[in-house]
Amino acid sequence: MPQSLNLPQQLIRLISEPAFVIDQKAGIYAVNHAACDTLNFSCEELLQMHFAEIDHNLNAEDWHTNWQTYKQSETSSHATLYNN
């Protein structure tokens, strides 16, 4: 694994299912190869996208509330249907 990757980027690449790290504005911060293969985008393309562009379940208006809930949890996950 390249030394330039930070810990979340390194860890997410070990997951065999599509996985993302999303920031507080729902920007895609890290993505694994399974997500790229599933969505038919390169990692570089996904890292330039907003999660709402690929997630049917993401309500952009409610993202701030969701983010606050995720932030207060020790762990979090978000089930979705991908746009592809």
C-alpha positions in Angstrom: 0.0 0.0 0.0 1.4 3.5 -0.8 2.9 5.3 2.1 1.1 8.5 1.1 -2.4 7.1 2.1 -3.8 8.1 5.5 -5.2 5.6 7.9 -8.9 5.7 6.7 -7.8 5.4 3.1 -5.6 2.4 4.0 -8.3 0.7 6.0 -11.1 1.1 3.6 -9.1 -0.5 0.8 -9.0 -3.7 2.8 -12.9 -4.1 2.8 -14.2 -6.5 0.1 -17.6 -4.8 -0.2 -18.1 -1.3 -1.7 -17.2 1.2 1.0 -16.7 4.9 1.3 -15.6 7.5 3.8 -17.8 10.5 3.6 -17.0 13.9 5.0 -19.3 16.4 6.8 -20.5 17.9 3.5 -21.2 14.4 2.0 -18.1 14.6 -0.2 -16.4 11.3 -0.8 -13.1 11.3 1.1 -12.0 7.7 0.5 -13.3 4.8 -1.6 -12.2 1.2 -2.2 -11.8 -0.7 -5.4 -15.0 -2.7 -4.8 -17.0 0.6 -4.9 -15.3 1.6 -8.1 -16.0 -1.7 -9.8 -19.6 -1.7 -8.7 -20.3 1.8 -9.9 -18.1 1.7 -13.0 -16.1 4.8 -11.9 -12.4 5.2 -11.3 -11.3 6.0 -7.7 -10.2 9.4 -8.9 -13.7 10.1 -10.4 -15.5 9.0 -7.2 -13.3 11.2 -5.0 -14.4 14.2 -7.0 -18.1 13.4 -6.5 -20.7 14.2 -3.8 -22.3 11.1 -2.3 -25.8 12.2 -3.4 -24.6 11.7 -7.0 -24.4 7.9 -6.3 -26.9 7.3 -3.5 -30.7 7.1 -4.0 -31.2 7.2 -0.2 -29.3 10.3 0.6 -31.5 13.3 1.2 -29.2 16.3 0.9 -31.4 18.5 3.1 -31.1 16.0 6.0 -27.4 15.3 5.6 -26.4 17.8 8.3 -28.7 16.1 10.8 -27.4 12.7 9.7 -23.8 13.9 10.1 -24.5 15.0 13.7 -25.9 11.6 14.5 -23.0 9.8 12.9 -20.5 12.0 14.7 -22.0 11.1 18.1 -21.8 7.4 17.4 -18.7 5.3 18.0 -19.4 3.6 14.7 -21.8 4.2 11.9 -23.0 2.8 8.6 -25.4 3.9 5.9 -27.3 1.4 3.7 -27.9 2.6 0.2 -29.1 1.9 -3.3 -26.5 3.0 -5.8 -27.2 5.0 -9.0 -25.4 3.1 -11.8 
